Amino acid sequence: MSLLAVIGANALFLLYAWLASSIIASYLSNKKGYGEKPGLATGLLLSAVAIIVWLLVPSKPDSDWGRRKAQKSSGAAAKPDPPAQPDPPAKPDPPAKPDPPATPGAAG
């Protein structure tokens, strides 16, 4: 077996690991509210270290990660919503009063 073939297989696996770490770092940065581009850039430059970096970076409060963290700490996710109560039936309208009879001699 050629030495070049052995190096090529290892290089392919390392390439897959590099790309996978970039994808994971991009996903984490997007979930933390920073967008995909900063995560992709750190993933391409730092490889697997970028995953650890994005796990340590604090999330923005309005991000998916921040809302989920706030829900978990408040215990809102543990309590299910109460079942919806149906609206009470509407009361029927009272019967309409009949028009008074017309009086003779009244001109309209």
Rosetta blueprint (number, residue, H / E / L):
1 M L
2 S L
3 L H
4 L H
5 A H
6 V H
7 I H
8 G H
9 A H
10 N H
11 A H
12 L H
13 F H
14 L H
15 L H
16 Y H
17 A H
18 W H
19 L H
20 A H
21 S H
22 S H
23 I H
24 I H
25 A H
26 S H
27 Y H
28 L H
29 S H
30 N H
31 K H
32 K L
33 G L
34 Y L
35 G L
36 E H
37 K H
38 P H
39 G H
40 L H
41 A H
42 T H
43 G H
44 L H
45 L H
46 L H
47 S L
48 A L
49 V H
50 A H
51 I H
52 I H
53 V H
54 W H
55 L H
56 L H
57 V L
58 P L
59 S L
60 K L
61 P L
62 D L
63 S L
64 D H
65 W H
66 G H
67 R H
68 R H
69 K H
70 A H
71 Q H
72 K H
73 S H
74 S H
75 G L
76 A L
77 A L
78 A L
79 K L
80 P L
81 D L
82 P L
83 P L
84 A L
85 Q L
86 P L
87 D L
88 P L
89 P L
90 A L
91 K L
92 P L
93 D L
94 P L
95 P L
96 A L
97 K L
98 P L
99 D L
100 P L
101 P L
102 A L
103 T L
104 P L
105 G L
106 A L
107 A L
108 G L
